Amino acid sequence: MFSGSPASLFIGVVLSAFGAGYLMYAKRAASVPALACGLALLLFPLFVDSPWTLAVAGGALVALPFVGGRLGWW
């Protein structure tokens, strides 16, 4: 499940911090997309070992609520 490489660990901690922030924001703003991305960011690093996959997919999940809000998706 987790390879234990330092890069994967660091990226996982950073993504989980963003996920916790999105969850706190979603609670205040009642935002379902932020809630979904927050949960995904908290759980996603537990199942992915590759640092590159973590960085690319995690970056997309971090940017999704911001970009979606700017483009008027929600």
C-alpha positions in Angstrom: 0.0 0.0 0.0 2.6 2.6 1.0 6.1 2.3 -0.2 7.6 4.6 2.4 9.6 6.8 0.1 10.3 10.2 1.6 8.9 12.0 -1.5 5.6 10.1 -1.3 5.4 10.7 2.4 6.0 14.5 2.0 3.5 14.9 -0.9 0.9 12.8 1.0 1.2 15.1 4.1 0.9 18.2 2.0 -2.1 16.9 0.1 -3.8 15.8 3.3 -3.3 19.3 4.7 -5.0 20.8 1.7 -7.8 18.2 2.1 -8.3 19.2 5.8 -8.4 22.8 4.7 -11.0 22.1 2.0 -13.1 20.2 4.6 -13.1 23.1 7.0 -14.0 25.5 4.1 -16.8 23.1 2.9 -18.3 23.1 6.4 -18.5 26.9 6.6 -19.6 27.5 3.0 -21.8 24.4 2.6 -19.8 23.6 -0.6 -20.3 20.0 -1.9 -17.4 20.2 -4.5 -15.0 21.4 -1.8 -16.2 18.6 0.5 -15.7 15.9 -2.2 -12.2 17.2 -3.1 -11.3 17.4 0.6 -12.2 13.8 1.2 -10.5 12.7 -1.9 -7.3 14.6 -0.9 -7.4 13.0 2.5 -7.9 9.4 1.2 -6.1 9.5 -2.1 -2.5 9.5 -0.7 -3.2 6.3 1.2 -3.7 4.2 -1.9 -1.1 5.7 -4.3 2.6 5.0 -4.1 4.1 6.9 -7.0 5.3 10.4 -6.1 4.6 11.6 -9.7 1.0 10.3 -9.6 0.5 11.8 -6.2 1.8 15.2 -7.4 -0.1 15.3 -10.7 -3.5 13.9 -9.5 -3.2 15.7 -6.2 -2.5 19.0 -7.9 -5.6 18.5 -10.1 -7.7 17.8 -7.0 -6.3 20.9 -5.2 -7.1 23.1 -8.3 -10.5 21.6 -9.1 -12.7 23.6 -6.7 -10.9 26.9 -7.5 -11.0 26.4 -11.3 -14.6 25.1 -11.2 -15.7 28.1 -9.2 -14.0 30.5 -11.6 -15.5 28.8 -14.6 -19.0 28.8 -13.1 -19.4 25.0 -12.8 -20.8 25.4 -9.3 
